[in-house]
Amino acid sequence: MASFDEVQLPTDIDYGFTGGSRFSTKVLQGFSGWEQRFSNWSKARLKYNLSKSVQDQTLIDAIIAFFNARQGKGRGFRFKDWSDYQITTGNIGTGTGAALTFQIYKRYSSGGVNYDRTIKKIVAATVSVFVNGVLKVEGANPGGDFQLNYNTGLVTFNAGKAPPNGQAVTVTCQFDVPVRFDTDDLDITSDAYDNYSIASLPLVEVRI
C-alpha cells in the first residue's frame, strides 16, 4: 500500500492553487454528429496546481522541507481545498435501531441529479454529529454517544446508542483532500534576494 502521511500541507502554502474535479469520459461520434458517451470513472479525481511568489525565507524553507519529507510523489498528504472543504448539516444515513456505523459523505445536487462523494480525511475539532437534530457527544461509553475515525470518515455509535429507526443522522465538519505531489521535481526560481517563485507544483488526489 502506498505511504500516506496524516499531515496537512500548511494552509499558508496552499493559497494560490488552480484546479478541481476531473472526470474521464470517452466520446464516440458518428459521421452524422450523433455521439455516445462512456464514463470511465464513476467518481471524480481532483487535481490541483500551485504557483507561488514567496518573499519569506521561512516559508520557502517550509515548502522545501514539506516536499522533501514527502519524497516527491512518494508519500501522500492532506490538502485543504479552499473552494470546497466543509459539510453543513449533511445527511449521512438513516437509523435502523441496529446500525452503528455510518460513512461521512457529501452530496452535490443539480437538476434532479445527485452525486455522492465519500469524505475520509476529517479535520479534528470541526465535527458535530446529530441524530434527529439532537447533538450527540463524541467519546466512549458511558458518557459518549459515538466515536469518529478522522482518517476514514467512519462514525461509529457506541453499543446501546444506535440511532433509532427512521431518524436522520447528520454531520457538520471540515475535511481535507488526500493528495500527493504529481512531480518528483521541486523547481524554485530565485528572483532576487529572499524573493522566490514556483511556477508550477502539481497535486493529484489519491484513491484511499
Buried (B, 14 or more C-beta within 10 A) or exposed (E): EEEBEEBBBEEEBBEEBEBEBEEEEEEEEEEEEEEEEEEEEEEBEBBBBBEBEBEEEEBBEBBEEBBEEBEBBEBBBBBBBEEBBEBEEBBBBBBEEEBBEBBBBBEEEEEEEEEEBEBBBBBEEBBEBBBEEEEBEBEEEEEBBBBBEBBBBBBEBBEEBBBEEEBBBBBBBBBBBBBBBBBEEBEBEEEEEEBBBBEEBBBBBBEE
